[in-house]
Amino acid sequence: MTHYQHPSAIVDEGAQIGEGSRVWHFVHVCAGARIGKGVSLGQNVFIGNKVTIGDKCKIQNNVSVYDNVTLEEGVFCGPSMVFTNVYNPRSLIERKDQYRDTLVRKGATLGANCTIVCGVTIGEFAFVGAGAVVNKDVPAFALMVGVPARQIGWMSEFGEQLDLPLAGDGEAVCSHTGDRYQLLDGQLTRQSAA
């Protein structure tokens, strides 16, 4: 075994878990799950069959990652945040053929107790604040808060808010890394180090 697994964790036969990953207390990983290297699955995490988790993701306590969710490299899932996979669930109506895909791009942060409604894409290095409810696509580097979530700013790859307008054009430099960011037509891109 090339990963750590606490004795109370259940990893179904067939699940793939990458080298250096840590599976903590009371975790359940279903057989079809694909988990990368250096991933941390906190206490009481559930990982469904049709789930892909990239390298170096951190999934904090009490998070369930349901079928049709994909996390790219370096995604942070805060404690007790929620994914859904059916848009209009009912106990009395079977809708397992109606799962909607959710994609969380590289480096994004999903804050504690936020909810990601199925069928959306969260852009690279976006930052969803604690308790927010995301029900539409989120641009790369966007800072989202509230219910429903709305954009209030832009974040650097380092995780600091940038001094930029929400719309229009502009440039900013991350004070921690020196990386330059350019906002053009409402899309933010990292240019390079200063």
C-alpha positions in Angstrom: 0.0 0.0 0.0 1.5 3.3 -1.1 -1.0 5.5 0.8 -2.0 5.8 4.5 -5.4 4.4 5.5 -6.8 4.6 9.0 -8.1 1.2 10.3 -11.7 2.7 10.5 -11.7 3.7 6.8 -13.4 1.6 4.2 -11.9 1.5 0.7 -13.9 -0.7 -1.7 -12.0 -3.1 -3.9 -11.2 -1.5 -7.2 -10.8 2.1 -5.9 -7.5 3.7 -7.1 -5.7 5.8 -4.5 -2.4 7.5 -5.5 0.9 7.4 -3.7 1.2 9.5 -0.6 -2.5 10.1 -0.1 -4.0 9.9 3.4 -7.4 8.4 4.1 -8.5 9.3 7.7 -11.1 8.1 10.2 -14.4 6.8 9.0 -13.8 7.6 5.3 -15.6 5.5 2.6 -14.2 5.4 -0.9 -16.3 3.5 -3.4 -14.9 1.0 -5.9 -15.0 3.2 -9.0 -13.3 6.2 -7.4 -10.0 7.5 -8.9 -7.9 9.5 -6.5 -4.6 11.1 -7.3 -1.3 11.4 -5.4 -0.8 13.4 -2.2 -4.6 13.7 -1.5 -5.9 14.2 2.0 -9.4 12.8 2.8 -10.5 14.1 6.2 -12.6 12.3 8.8 -16.0 11.1 7.6 -15.5 11.8 3.9 -17.5 9.9 1.3 -16.2 9.4 -2.3 -18.6 8.0 -4.9 -18.0 5.6 -7.7 -18.0 8.1 -10.6 -15.6 10.5 -9.0 -12.1 11.7 -10.1 -9.9 13.6 -7.7 -6.6 15.1 -8.9 -3.3 15.2 -7.2 -2.7 17.3 -4.0 -6.4 17.9 -3.3 -7.5 18.4 0.3 -11.0 17.3 1.3 -11.7 18.4 4.8 -14.0 16.6 7.4 -17.6 15.7 6.6 -17.6 16.2 2.8 -19.4 13.9 0.4 -18.1 13.9 -3.2 -20.9 12.3 -5.1 -21.0 10.7 -8.6 -20.2 12.9 -11.6 -17.9 15.3 -9.6 -14.4 15.9 -10.9 -11.8 17.8 -8.9 -8.6 18.8 -10.8 -5.2 19.2 -9.1 -4.9 21.1 -5.9 -8.6 21.7 -5.1 -9.5 22.5 -1.5 -12.9 21.4 -0.1 -13.6 23.1 3.2 -15.2 21.3 6.2 -18.8 20.2 5.6 -19.1 21.8 2.1 -21.7 20.1 -0.1 -21.8 18.8 -3.7 -25.1 17.7 -5.3 -25.5 15.6 -8.4 -29.3 15.7 -9.2 -30.9 19.1 -9.8 -34.4 18.3 -8.6 -34.2 15.2 -6.3 -37.2 13.4 -5.0 -37.2 10.3 -2.8 -40.2 8.8 -4.7 -38.8 9.4 -8.2 -35.6 7.6 -9.4 -33.3 10.1 -11.1 -29.9 8.2 -11.2 -29.9 8.7 -15.0 -30.1 12.5 -14.5 -26.8 13.1 -12.7 -25.2 16.4 -13.9 -21.5 16.8 -14.2 -19.7 19.1 -11.9 -16.1 20.2 -12.6 -13.8 22.0 -10.2 -10.7 23.3 -12.0 -7.1 23.4 -10.7 -6.4 25.2 -7.5 -9.9 26.3 -6.6 -11.0 26.7 -3.0 -14.5 25.7 -1.8 -15.0 27.3 1.6 -16.6 25.6 4.7 -20.3 24.9 4.4 -20.6 26.1 0.9 -22.9 24.3 -1.6 -22.1 23.5 -5.2 -25.3 22.8 -7.1 -24.6 20.2 -9.8 -24.0 21.0 -13.4 -21.5 23.9 -12.9 -17.8 24.5 -13.6 -15.7 26.3 -11.0 -12.8 28.0 -12.7 -9.1 27.7 -11.9 -8.0 29.2 -8.6 -11.6 30.6 -8.0 -12.4 31.1 -4.3 -15.9 30.3 -3.0 -16.5 31.8 0.4 -17.8 29.9 3.4 -21.6 29.3 3.3 -22.0 30.4 -0.3 -24.4 28.6 -2.7 -23.0 28.3 -6.2 -25.7 27.6 -8.9 -23.9 28.8 -12.0 -20.5 28.6 -13.6 -17.7 30.5 -11.8 -14.9 32.3 -13.7 -11.2 31.5 -13.1 -9.8 33.5 -10.1 -13.3 34.8 -9.1 -14.1 35.5 -5.5 -17.7 34.3 -4.8 -19.9 34.9 -1.7 -23.5 34.8 -0.6 -26.8 33.0 -1.4 -27.0 32.7 -4.3 -23.3 33.2 -4.8 -22.2 36.5 -6.5 -18.8 37.7 -7.5 -17.3 40.4 -5.3 -13.7 40.4 -6.5 -10.7 38.5 -7.9 -8.2 36.2 -6.2 -4.5 35.5 -7.0 -3.2 31.9 -7.2 -1.6 32.6 -3.8 -5.1 33.1 -2.4 -5.1 36.9 -1.8 -7.7 39.4 -3.1 -6.4 41.5 -6.0 -7.2 45.2 -6.4 -9.2 45.0 -9.6 -12.6 46.0 -10.8 -15.3 43.4 -11.2 -15.7 44.2 -14.9 -13.8 46.0 -17.6 -10.0 45.9 -17.8 -7.1 46.3 -15.4 -3.9 45.0 -14.1 -2.7 43.9 -10.6 0.4 42.4 -9.0 0.2 39.8 -6.2 2.0 41.3 -3.2 3.2 37.9 -2.1 4.5 36.4 -5.3 5.0 39.3 -7.7 2.8 37.5 -10.2 1.1 39.9 -12.7 -2.6 39.5 -13.5 -4.5 41.1 -16.4 -8.2 41.6 -16.5 -9.5 41.9 -20.1 -13.2 41.8 -21.1 -14.1 40.3 -17.7 -11.6 37.5 -17.8 -8.6 37.4 -15.5 -5.3 35.7 -16.5 -2.0 35.4 -14.8 0.7 36.8 -17.0 4.0 36.0 -15.3 6.2 36.9 -12.3 7.2 40.6 -12.1 
